[in-house]
Amino acid sequence: MKFFIFISIFFINSFALTFDEATQNFKDKKYIIAYEQFSELALNDDANAQYNVALMNYKGIGVNSNKELAFFWYEKAALNGNLVAQNNLAHMYYLGDVVKKDLKEAQKWYEKAALAGYGLAQLNLAMLFDLSTNEDKVNQAFEWYEKAAKQGVIIAQNNLGKMYYTGRGVKTDKKKAFYWFKEASDASNAIAQANLAMMYLTADGIPEDIDKAVDLLTKSSKQNNLPAMIKLANIYGSGKVVSQDYKKAFYWYSKAKQRNSLTALFHVGLYYYHGYGVPRNVDKGIDLIREAKDKGYKRAESFFKINNIK
């Protein structure tokens, strides 16, 4: 799943005494005073203060949320060369957030910050290009992912690994895919952990290592990654690559069910119906499987036909 990074949690430092005072007031949670001080500096064309005023307006910190005013100050700060503001301004154009959606403007501002070396803007620009079916843009996506990945941007590392794995925008290279998946996985990126796990599980470009695969899927699942939960539950339920453990399978299907997975809903019902890893409860099992059927899950339809249940 692709998403764009919008910076909203840190403040740009400045050397002006009044800016330092404003920053300290913000840290001390004296938000109203901090906002007044940043505003005064912003009116004097301090780009960092303009960014902070924009952020406080956007998030409603020390002032009622006002995204129109946030956009105004992000634009001021962006025009004054603030890279984070350029990234955030681009994001507002990308989303159509209080301004008409404009992908050209989004690209323009992402590019300004990306060309100046701002890693998160490089990631966002890459993801913007990655949405395209145009070969040239896909190639550019690869280039920007690579730049961001080399700066340690974790999402870019995973996405770069995926491009190497699939051969999108670059020649397929499983070793490089493994390298970048591992970089992101070591930084606790849940998606990269799952991607790396699948390479270990299927011996895809690397030697098979079931223990590492299960460990990585578990780590990813604990971060609420739905595909990892389903895969881990399947592994424990089937008993094909690890010792069969219905309790663990039921646990992870139940977790995935909380994420509104129809696959998990069906399997939780099935486990109740058969008493796999949980005390048998036929009625509850049928109710859950029927719910999956009503929501269009094909295997649930087959269950009722095979078992001649109305």
N, C-alpha and C positions, 0 to 999 in steps of 0.2 A: 504494500500500500504506500502510495506516495503522499507526502505532505510537506508543507513549507514551514520554515523556521522563522518565527517572529520573536525578536528579542524583547523581553518585557520585565527583566528581573534585575538588571544591574545598571548602575549609573556611570556616566563618563566622568572621569576625574578632570580637574582643572587646577591651575596654579594660583588663581586669584583667591585672595583671602576670603572675600565674601562668598565665593563659590564653595570653598572649604567649609565655611561656617554653615552654609545651606546643606551641604552634604552631611555634616555632622548632625545637624538638626533632623535630617531625614533618618539617619541611623538611630537617633534617639527617639524616633517616632513622633517628632514634633512636626507633623506633616504640613499643617497650615502655614507655620512660619517658614518651613523649607520651600513651600510652593511660592510664597510671596517673594522670597529671596531669589529663587531661580527665575521667577517672572521678571524681576527687575533686571537681572543679568541678560535674560533673553531679549528684552527690549533694547539692550545695548549691543545686540548682535553677537553674543557669545553662543557659538554653535552647540557647545556641550550643554549649556543651560537650556537652550531651545529644545534640544533632545529630551532633557529631563522634564521640562514643562509639558512637552507632547506626551511623554510616557505617563505622567501623573494624570493628565486629562484623559488619556485612553483608559487607564486602569481605575480612575476615580480615587486617587490617593491624595488626600488633603484638599480635595475639591470634588464637586459632583462630576461624574463621568460625562465628558463632552468630546465625542469622537470627531466632530467637525473641527473643533479647536485643536485636537490632537493632530489631525491631518494638516492643519495650517502650520503648526510648529514643526512637525516632521519635515514638511516641505522647506521651511526656512532653514532648518538645521542641515537638511540634505544639500540645499543649494550652497550652504557654507562649508560643505565638504565632510560632514559627519557621516562616517561609513555606516554606523548602526542605524542612523535615521534614514539613510538611503535604502537600506535593506527593508526597514519597516514601512517606509513609504511605498516601496515596490509591492510589498505584501498587501497593503490596503488597496492598491490598484488591482492586484491579482484577484483579491476576494470581492472587489466591488464594495468595500467597507466604507460607507458614507460618501463614496465617490463612484462614478460610473465605472464599471469593470472595464479595464483597458490593459490587455496583455502586452501591447507595445510599450506603454508607459512602464508597466511592471518590469519588462525585459530591460528597458533603458536604465532604470535605477538599479536593478540587480547588477547589470553590467558595470555600472560606474563603481559600485562597491567591490565587485569581484575583481575588476582590473586593478583596483588599488590594493588587492591582496586580502580582502576580508573573507575568511573561510566560509562563514555561514551564507554569505551572499553567493559565493561560488557554488555551494550546495544547492541553494534555491534556484540559481540560474540553470544548473545542470538538470534539476528536476523539471523545470519549465521546458527545456529542450527535450527531455526524455519523454514528455507527453506526446511528442510529434511522431508522425510516421515518415517524415522527411529524412532521408538518409544523412544529409549534411547536418541537420540539427541533432540527430541521434549521435553522430560522430562528435559534435560539439559537446553534447551531454557527457560523453565519455571523458573528454579533455577536462571539463570543469570538475567532474567527480574526482578525477585523478589529482587535480590541483588541491581540492579541498581535503581529500583523503591524506595527502602528504603533509597537510597542516594538522592532521589529527582529528578532523571532523568525523565523528564515529559513524553517523548515518551515511556519509559519503563513502566511507570505507566498505560498508556492507553493500551499498549500491554499486560500487566499482567492482566488488567481487562478483555480484550478480551479472554484470555486463561481461566480465571475463568468462563466467560460467556458461552463459547463454550465447556468447558470441555476438551480442548486440552492441554495435558501434566499435567493435574491435574483434580481432580473430580470437576464437575460443582458446582459452588457456586455463586448464583446470588447476595447475600449480599456482598461478597468480590468483585465481579465484580463491583457492584455499588460503593463500597468504593474507588476502584482504578480509576474508570472512573471519580468519583467526584474529587479526588485528582488532576488528570490531567486537568479536566475541570475548576477547580478553578484557575489553573495556565494558563488558556486561551488556552489550546490545542483544536484546532477546531474539530479534529476527536473525541476526548473524549466528547466534548460538544454534538456532534451529537449522539454518542453512549448513553450518559446519557439521552438525550432527548427522544430517542426511548424507553428506559426503562420506563420513566414517561408516555409517550404517550400510551403505550400498557399495563401498569400496570404489567410489567414483573419482578416479584420478589419484587416490591415496590408498594405502593399505587399510583394510577393514579393521575397525576397532569398536566392537559393540559396547564395551564398558564406557568408552568416551562418548559414544553416541547417546547412550541412555543418560549419562551424567549431564551432557549439554541440553538434552531435551527436558530434563528435570529442572535445570536452572532456568531455561526459557519459560517453561510452564509456570514456575513460581513467580515469573514476572507477568503472568496473565496473558501469555501468547497463545491464542486459541489453536492455531494449527499444531503447535508443539504439544498441547494438551491432548488433542485427538490422536496424534501419532503415538504418544507415550501410552495412552490408554489402549490403543490397538496392539501395541507391542506386548504389554502385560496381559492383555486378554487372549491373544492368539497363542502365546507361548512358543512361537517359532524361533525367536532369536535369544530369548531369555526364559528363565523358568516361569511358567504360567502363574500369575498372581491376580486372581479375580478381585481381591480387595483393593489393590492398587489401581487396577483398571477401572473399577467402579468409582473410586475416589476421583480419578482424573476426568472420567466422563461426567461425573456430577459437577465438577468445577467448570467444565466446558459447557454444560447445560445452563449454568448461570450466565454464560455469555451468549445465550440464545442460539446455540448450535442445534440444528435439527438432527444432525448425526448423533450428537450426544444425547439429545432427548430420546431418540429411538433406543439407543443402547442402554440408557438408564432404565427405560421401561422393560427392555429385554432382560436385563440383569435381575430386575424385580420379578419378572414373570418366571424365570428359571431358578432364581435363588442363587445367582452367581455373585459371591462376595458380599452378599447382603441377605438377611432373612427373607425367605420367599413370600411374595405378596402378589398373587396372580391378578387380583382386581386392580391394584395400583399399577402393575405393569401394563395391563391392557389399557388402562386410562391414559397412561403416558404415550404408549405406542399409537393409540387412537388420535391423540393430540398431534403427534408427528404426522400421521396420515392426513388429518384435516388440514395441515399446513403444507401438504403437497410432497411429503417425503416418500419416495417410491418404495423403498424397502419396507416401510410400514404397511403400505397397501398389500405388498406380497405376503407379509406376515399373516394378515387376516385371511387371505385366500388359502394359504398353505394350511393354516390351523383351523380353517372352516369356522371362523369366529365372525359373528354378525356385528 
